[in-house]
Amino acid sequence: MKNGMRCGLGLAGVLFSVSTLSFGQASGEAIYKQKCFSCHGVGGLANSGVGKIMKVKPITDPDVRKMSEAEMIEVVRKGGGRMEAYKGSLTEDQIKATVEYYRSFLK
């Protein structure tokens, strides 16, 4: 009985670790859809209801287009304008992956 309980607890621990690890390694696309889509919309065009109300600049805006990847990462990290800071809720790798995904709309 004790061995069965240990095995069950060990398995639960492994499953928890795997689920935590998979969230930690979520793709930039997945994070964008979860955290950014409501304001930045499809393809970064800021054409969502919230994006329009908040007057979010689309990725096609010259001011946005000229931003470097490092500048965008900093805005996501610290927030800017009406955008909240994600430093405490996303890892540096997640922020970078999300910015890379967002910048793919420039192509």
C-alpha positions in Angstrom: 0.0 0.0 0.0 2.8 2.4 0.9 4.6 1.7 -2.4 1.4 2.4 -4.3 0.9 5.7 -2.5 4.4 6.8 -3.2 4.2 5.8 -6.8 0.9 7.8 -7.1 2.4 10.8 -5.4 5.5 10.6 -7.6 3.3 10.4 -10.7 1.2 13.4 -9.6 4.5 15.4 -9.1 5.7 14.5 -12.5 2.4 15.5 -14.1 2.4 18.8 -12.2 6.0 19.5 -13.4 5.1 18.8 -17.0 2.1 21.0 -17.0 4.0 23.8 -15.4 6.9 23.4 -17.8 4.6 23.4 -20.8 3.1 26.8 -19.7 6.5 28.1 -19.1 7.5 27.3 -22.6 4.3 28.4 -24.3 4.8 29.7 -27.8 4.7 33.4 -28.6 1.6 32.8 -30.7 -0.2 31.1 -27.7 0.8 34.0 -25.4 -0.3 36.6 -27.9 -3.7 34.9 -28.3 -4.1 34.8 -24.5 -2.7 38.1 -23.4 -2.5 40.5 -26.5 -5.2 39.5 -28.9 -8.1 41.4 -27.2 -6.4 44.8 -27.8 -4.0 44.1 -30.7 -6.4 42.0 -32.7 -5.9 39.7 -35.7 -2.5 40.3 -37.3 -1.7 43.1 -35.0 -4.1 45.4 -36.7 -5.7 46.6 -33.5 -9.1 46.2 -35.1 -10.8 44.6 -32.1 -13.5 46.4 -30.2 -11.1 47.0 -27.2 -8.3 48.0 -29.6 -10.5 50.6 -31.2 -11.8 52.0 -27.9 -8.3 52.2 -26.5 -6.9 53.6 -29.7 -4.2 51.0 -30.0 -1.9 51.7 -32.9 -1.8 48.9 -35.4 1.4 47.2 -36.5 1.1 49.1 -39.8 1.5 52.5 -38.0 4.8 54.1 -38.9 5.6 54.7 -35.2 5.1 51.0 -34.4 6.9 49.8 -37.5 10.1 51.7 -36.7 10.4 50.2 -33.2 13.2 47.8 -32.7 12.6 44.4 -31.2 14.5 45.6 -28.1 12.2 48.6 -27.8 9.1 46.4 -28.1 10.4 44.0 -25.5 10.9 46.9 -23.1 7.3 48.1 -23.7 5.9 44.7 -23.0 8.2 44.3 -19.9 7.4 47.7 -18.4 4.1 48.7 -20.0 3.4 51.8 -22.0 0.5 54.1 -22.6 -2.5 52.1 -21.5 -0.7 48.7 -21.9 0.0 46.9 -18.6 3.5 45.7 -17.7 4.1 42.0 -18.1 7.4 41.7 -16.2 5.8 40.0 -13.3 3.5 37.6 -15.2 5.7 36.5 -18.1 9.3 35.3 -18.2 11.9 37.1 -20.3 11.8 34.2 -22.8 8.0 34.4 -23.0 8.1 38.2 -23.6 10.7 37.8 -26.3 8.8 35.0 -28.0 5.6 37.0 -28.0 7.3 40.1 -29.5 8.9 37.9 -32.1 5.4 36.6 -33.0 4.0 40.1 -33.1 6.8 41.3 -35.3 6.1 38.5 -37.7 3.0 40.5 -38.7 5.4 43.1 -40.3 6.4 40.7 -43.0 
